[in-house]
Amino acid sequence: MSAADPGLRPLPPVERVRPGLWSVPVPLPNTSLRYVLVHVFETDAGPYLVDAGWDTDEAFEALSAGLTAIGTRVEDVRGVMVSHVHPDHYGLAHRVREVSGAWVSLHPADAAVLDRLEGDRPVESTTATLRASGAPREVLERHREAMARFTVRSRIPRPDLLLDDGAEPEVPGWNLTGLWTPGHSPGHMCFWEPRYALLLSGDHVLPRITPNVPPPTGANDDTLGAYLRSLERLEGLDAVEVLPAHEHRFAGLGGRLAELRGHHESRFKEVLTALEAGARTVWEVAGRMSWSRPWESMDGFAQRAAAGEAFAHLRALARRAEVHEESGEPLRWRVVRAADEAWRRPG
């Protein structure tokens, strides 16, 4: 799907999901995802939102129109519970806060990311990751040029509240519980609503596509391992329906969790096959994996995201002692042989 396609199809309508709970589609700029679903809880005090959308005038107008259709206004919003720090969820929350005085929340791990998103830090961080991945010089140069256009010079607004695992945000008349599900971001939060047995899953569990898992960095040195453990965390939930932030609501949480785990197990096999065939760096492994479009046709963000996922799978396999990670620049990888395992065993 091209960047122009999102404008060719209308957004879905504002939908009453359950009594007192609505979904409002808010358009996204230049992305095949097209929109984020902002979920609106009605209360006697005013509406409370889960996620907000990207900070564009079009998005703000769509959110305003959606709230008007429900019978309320942006000015009436009392709180915005943001599932994670990515701009399609967090960006518009602060314009909502400016208009309404609402509080904005994040998990502490995502709040800690904000400093790293300002100034030249994102450029330096992603360049270091690309170098460790073995990206060619021309890719590094194009990346620096592209990232320079998106450098954030002003301070990104901070949340008012930090919601940790198990937190129960104050939403009058509702009994929501925050579930920390790291992986797609270090502080990703889902929200459990027990009255109707609903899981508001953010980007953690989507009905058709798999969320991007970023490359390991710093304290988040096994992002895919964290994501898979977060999927296990949701196994015990008897959800009647899942309300994701993209695509559409769906039933069958357990089956979807199994599909997501199976997807990543298939990816692990692809990575091991690539290493067996002679690939040694992240970049070489990524070039031998199957993607939604051919590796050779990718560039820019799509190629960096694919390489980041390959990196995440390699690191997870290293944690499982199935591959060995050799330090240096770039990092190099090889499959752990039976002889290696014998050498590791004591006695």
C-alpha positions as CSV (number, residue, x, y, z in Angstrom):
1,M,0.0,0.0,0.0
2,S,1.4,3.4,-1.0
3,A,1.5,6.5,1.2
4,A,-1.2,8.0,-1.0
5,D,-3.7,5.2,-0.4
6,P,-5.0,6.2,3.0
7,G,-6.8,9.1,1.5
8,L,-8.6,6.9,-1.1
9,R,-10.9,5.1,1.3
10,P,-13.2,6.7,3.9
11,L,-12.5,6.1,7.6
12,P,-14.9,3.8,9.5
13,P,-17.7,5.5,11.4
14,V,-17.7,6.5,15.0
15,E,-19.0,3.3,16.7
16,R,-20.8,2.6,20.0
17,V,-18.9,-0.4,21.2
18,R,-20.8,-1.0,24.4
19,P,-23.1,1.3,26.5
20,G,-21.0,4.2,27.5
21,L,-17.9,3.2,25.4
22,W,-17.2,4.4,21.9
23,S,-14.5,4.2,19.2
24,V,-13.5,7.3,17.2
25,P,-11.2,6.8,14.2
26,V,-8.6,9.5,13.9
27,P,-6.6,9.8,10.6
28,L,-2.9,9.3,10.5
29,P,-0.5,11.1,8.1
30,N,1.1,9.1,5.3
31,T,0.7,5.6,6.6
32,S,-1.0,2.4,5.4
33,L,-2.6,2.0,8.9
34,R,-4.8,5.0,8.0
35,Y,-6.2,5.7,11.4
36,V,-5.9,5.1,15.2
37,L,-9.0,4.1,17.1
38,V,-9.4,6.4,20.1
39,H,-11.6,4.8,22.7
40,V,-13.9,7.1,24.7
41,F,-15.4,6.2,28.1
42,E,-18.4,8.2,29.1
43,T,-18.7,9.3,32.7
44,D,-20.7,11.8,34.8
45,A,-17.5,13.9,35.1
46,G,-16.9,13.9,31.3
47,P,-15.2,11.7,28.7
48,Y,-11.9,9.8,29.2
49,L,-9.8,8.7,26.3
50,V,-7.5,5.8,25.6
51,D,-5.0,7.2,23.1
52,A,-5.4,10.4,21.2
53,G,-3.8,10.3,17.7
54,W,-1.0,12.1,15.8
55,D,-0.7,15.8,16.4
56,T,-2.0,17.2,13.1
57,D,-4.9,19.6,12.5
58,E,-6.7,17.0,10.5
59,A,-6.5,14.5,13.4
60,F,-7.6,17.1,15.9
61,E,-10.6,18.0,13.7
62,A,-11.6,14.4,13.4
63,L,-11.3,13.7,17.1
64,S,-13.4,16.9,17.8
65,A,-16.1,15.8,15.3
66,G,-16.1,12.3,16.7
67,L,-16.7,13.6,20.3
68,T,-19.4,15.9,19.0
69,A,-21.1,12.9,17.4
70,I,-21.1,11.2,20.7
71,G,-22.6,14.2,22.4
72,T,-19.6,15.7,24.1
73,R,-16.6,18.0,23.3
74,V,-12.8,18.0,23.5
75,E,-13.1,20.7,26.1
76,D,-15.0,18.2,28.3
77,V,-12.2,15.5,28.3
78,R,-11.0,14.7,31.8
79,G,-8.2,12.2,31.2
80,V,-6.1,10.6,28.4
81,M,-4.7,7.2,29.1
82,V,-2.0,6.7,26.4
83,S,-1.1,3.1,25.6
84,H,2.4,4.0,24.5
85,V,4.7,6.8,23.5
86,H,4.6,6.5,19.8
87,P,3.4,9.7,18.1
88,D,0.2,8.2,16.6
89,H,-1.0,7.6,20.2
90,Y,0.8,10.2,22.3
91,G,1.2,13.1,20.0
92,L,-2.3,14.7,20.1
93,A,-2.8,14.1,23.8
94,H,-1.2,17.4,24.7
95,R,-3.3,19.4,22.4
96,V,-6.3,17.8,24.1
97,R,-4.8,18.7,27.5
98,E,-4.3,22.3,26.4
99,V,-7.9,22.7,25.4
100,S,-9.5,20.7,28.3
101,G,-7.1,20.6,31.2
102,A,-7.3,16.8,31.1
103,W,-4.5,14.7,32.7
104,V,-2.3,12.6,30.4
105,S,-0.8,9.3,31.5
106,L,2.0,7.0,30.4
107,H,3.8,4.0,31.8
108,P,7.1,5.1,33.5
109,A,9.3,3.1,31.0
110,D,7.8,5.1,28.1
111,A,8.0,8.4,30.0
112,A,11.7,7.7,30.4
113,V,12.0,7.4,26.6
114,L,11.0,11.0,26.0
115,D,14.4,12.5,26.7
116,R,15.9,10.2,24.0
117,L,13.5,11.5,21.4
118,E,14.7,15.1,21.5
119,G,17.5,16.9,19.7
120,D,20.1,14.7,17.8
121,R,19.7,11.7,20.1
122,P,17.3,9.7,17.9
123,V,19.7,10.2,14.9
124,E,22.7,9.1,16.9
125,S,20.9,6.1,18.5
126,T,19.5,4.7,15.3
127,T,22.8,5.3,13.4
128,A,24.6,3.3,16.1
129,T,22.1,0.5,15.7
130,L,22.5,0.5,12.0
131,R,26.3,0.4,12.3
132,A,26.0,-2.5,14.7
133,S,23.7,-4.2,12.2
134,G,26.2,-3.9,9.4
135,A,24.2,-1.5,7.2
136,P,26.1,-0.2,4.2
137,R,27.7,3.2,4.2
138,E,25.2,4.6,1.7
139,V,22.3,3.5,4.0
140,L,23.8,5.3,6.9
141,E,24.2,8.5,4.9
142,R,20.6,8.4,3.7
143,H,19.4,7.7,7.2
144,R,21.2,10.7,8.6
145,E,19.8,12.9,5.9
146,A,16.2,11.7,6.4
147,M,16.4,11.8,10.2
148,A,17.7,15.3,10.2
149,R,14.4,16.5,8.8
150,F,12.5,15.2,11.8
151,T,14.8,16.4,14.6
152,V,12.7,17.6,17.6
153,R,14.2,20.8,18.8
154,S,11.6,21.7,21.4
155,R,10.9,19.8,24.6
156,I,8.3,17.0,24.2
157,P,5.5,17.5,26.7
158,R,5.6,15.2,29.7
159,P,2.7,13.1,31.1
160,D,0.9,14.2,34.2
161,L,0.5,10.7,35.6
162,L,2.6,7.6,35.5
163,L,0.5,4.4,35.4
164,D,2.5,1.2,36.3
165,D,1.4,-2.4,36.0
166,G,-1.8,-3.0,37.9
167,A,-2.7,0.6,38.2
168,E,-6.4,1.5,38.3
169,P,-6.8,4.9,36.6
170,E,-9.5,7.1,38.0
171,V,-12.4,6.9,35.5
172,P,-15.7,7.4,37.4
173,G,-18.1,4.5,36.9
174,W,-15.5,2.2,35.3
175,N,-13.0,-0.2,36.8
176,L,-10.1,-0.2,34.4
177,T,-6.8,-2.0,35.2
178,G,-3.5,-1.2,33.4
179,L,-1.5,-4.2,32.2
180,W,2.2,-3.6,31.4
181,T,3.0,-5.3,28.1
182,P,6.4,-4.2,26.9
183,G,7.8,-5.1,23.5
184,H,6.4,-2.8,20.9
185,S,7.6,-0.1,23.3
186,P,9.3,-0.4,26.7
187,G,6.2,0.9,28.5
188,H,3.3,-0.3,26.4
189,M,0.1,-0.6,28.4
190,C,-3.1,-2.5,27.7
191,F,-6.3,-1.8,29.7
192,W,-8.7,-4.5,31.0
193,E,-12.3,-3.6,31.4
194,P,-14.1,-6.3,33.5
195,R,-17.8,-5.2,33.2
196,Y,-17.9,-6.3,29.5
197,A,-14.7,-8.4,29.6
198,L,-12.9,-6.2,27.1
199,L,-9.2,-5.8,26.5
200,L,-8.1,-2.5,25.1
201,S,-4.9,-3.8,23.5
202,G,-3.2,-0.7,22.0
203,D,-0.7,-2.0,19.4
204,H,0.2,-5.1,21.4
205,V,-2.4,-7.4,19.8
206,L,-3.9,-6.4,16.5
207,P,-6.3,-8.6,14.5
208,R,-4.4,-9.1,11.2
209,I,-0.9,-7.5,11.3
210,T,2.0,-8.0,13.8
211,P,3.2,-5.0,15.6
212,N,6.8,-3.9,14.9
213,V,9.3,-5.0,17.5
214,P,12.2,-2.5,17.7
215,P,15.8,-3.4,17.8
216,P,17.5,-4.1,21.2
217,T,19.0,-0.9,22.7
218,G,20.5,-0.1,26.1
219,A,18.3,-1.3,28.9
220,N,15.9,-2.9,26.5
221,D,18.3,-5.5,25.3
222,D,15.8,-8.2,24.4
223,T,12.7,-6.4,22.9
224,L,11.3,-9.5,21.3
225,G,11.7,-11.6,24.4
226,A,9.8,-9.0,26.3
227,Y,7.1,-9.0,23.6
228,L,6.6,-12.8,23.7
229,R,6.5,-12.8,27.5
230,S,3.8,-10.0,27.3
231,L,1.7,-12.2,25.0
232,E,1.9,-15.0,27.7
233,R,0.8,-12.4,30.3
234,L,-2.6,-12.1,28.5
235,E,-3.2,-15.9,28.2
236,G,-5.4,-16.0,31.3
237,L,-7.8,-13.2,30.3
238,D,-11.3,-14.4,29.3
239,A,-11.9,-11.5,27.0
240,V,-15.2,-11.4,25.1
241,E,-13.7,-8.9,22.7
242,V,-10.4,-7.1,22.0
243,L,-10.4,-3.4,21.2
244,P,-7.1,-2.6,19.4
245,A,-5.8,0.8,18.4
246,H,-5.7,-0.1,14.7
247,E,-7.7,-2.1,12.2
248,H,-10.9,-3.4,14.0
249,R,-12.2,-5.0,17.1
250,F,-12.3,-8.8,17.2
251,A,-13.1,-11.9,19.3
252,G,-10.8,-14.8,20.0
253,L,-7.9,-13.4,22.0
254,G,-6.4,-16.8,22.7
255,G,-6.3,-17.8,19.1
256,R,-4.7,-14.5,18.1
257,L,-2.1,-14.9,20.7
258,A,-1.2,-18.3,19.4
259,E,-1.0,-16.9,15.8
260,L,1.4,-14.2,17.0
261,R,3.6,-16.6,18.7
262,G,3.6,-18.9,15.7
263,H,4.6,-16.0,13.5
264,H,7.7,-15.3,15.5
265,E,8.6,-19.0,15.7
266,S,8.5,-19.0,11.9
267,R,10.7,-15.9,11.9
268,F,13.2,-17.7,14.2
269,K,13.4,-20.5,11.7
270,E,14.1,-18.0,8.9
271,V,16.9,-16.4,10.9
272,L,18.5,-19.7,11.6
273,T,18.2,-20.7,8.0
274,A,19.9,-17.4,6.9
275,L,22.8,-18.0,9.3
276,E,23.2,-21.6,8.1
277,A,23.4,-20.2,4.6
278,G,26.3,-17.9,5.5
279,A,24.7,-14.6,6.6
280,R,26.6,-13.2,9.6
281,T,25.4,-9.6,10.2
282,V,21.9,-8.4,11.0
283,W,21.7,-6.7,7.6
284,E,22.6,-9.9,5.8
285,V,20.1,-11.9,7.8
286,A,17.3,-9.4,7.2
287,G,18.0,-9.5,3.5
288,R,17.3,-13.3,3.5
289,M,14.0,-13.1,5.5
290,S,10.5,-12.8,4.0
291,W,8.8,-9.5,4.3
292,S,5.5,-8.0,3.0
293,R,7.5,-6.7,0.0
294,P,11.0,-7.7,-1.3
295,W,14.0,-6.5,0.7
296,E,15.6,-5.1,-2.4
297,S,12.6,-2.8,-3.0
298,M,12.6,-1.4,0.6
299,D,14.3,1.8,1.6
300,G,14.1,4.3,4.4
301,F,12.0,3.6,7.4
302,A,10.7,0.3,6.1
303,Q,14.1,-1.2,5.6
304,R,15.3,0.1,9.0
305,A,12.2,-1.4,10.7
306,A,12.8,-4.8,9.0
307,A,16.5,-4.8,10.0
308,G,15.4,-3.9,13.6
309,E,13.1,-6.9,13.7
310,A,15.8,-9.2,12.4
311,F,18.1,-7.8,15.2
312,A,15.4,-8.4,17.8
313,H,15.0,-12.0,16.6
314,L,18.7,-12.6,16.7
315,R,19.0,-11.3,20.2
316,A,16.1,-13.4,21.4
317,L,17.7,-16.5,19.9
318,A,21.0,-15.6,21.7
319,R,19.0,-15.4,25.0
320,R,17.7,-18.9,24.1
321,A,21.3,-20.0,23.5
322,E,20.5,-21.0,19.9
323,V,22.9,-18.5,18.3
324,H,26.1,-16.9,19.5
325,E,26.6,-13.1,19.3
326,E,30.2,-12.0,18.6
327,S,31.0,-8.4,19.8
328,G,32.5,-5.9,17.4
329,E,31.2,-3.5,14.8
330,P,29.2,-4.8,13.1
331,L,28.0,-7.5,15.5
332,R,28.3,-11.0,14.0
333,W,26.2,-14.1,14.7
334,R,26.5,-17.8,14.2
335,V,24.4,-20.8,15.1
336,V,25.3,-22.6,18.3
337,R,26.5,-26.1,17.4
338,A,26.1,-29.3,19.5
339,A,29.8,-29.1,20.3
340,D,29.3,-25.6,21.7
341,E,26.6,-26.9,24.0
342,A,28.8,-29.7,25.2
343,W,31.5,-27.2,26.0
344,R,29.0,-25.1,28.0
345,R,27.9,-28.1,30.2
346,P,29.9,-28.5,33.4
347,G,31.6,-31.8,34.4
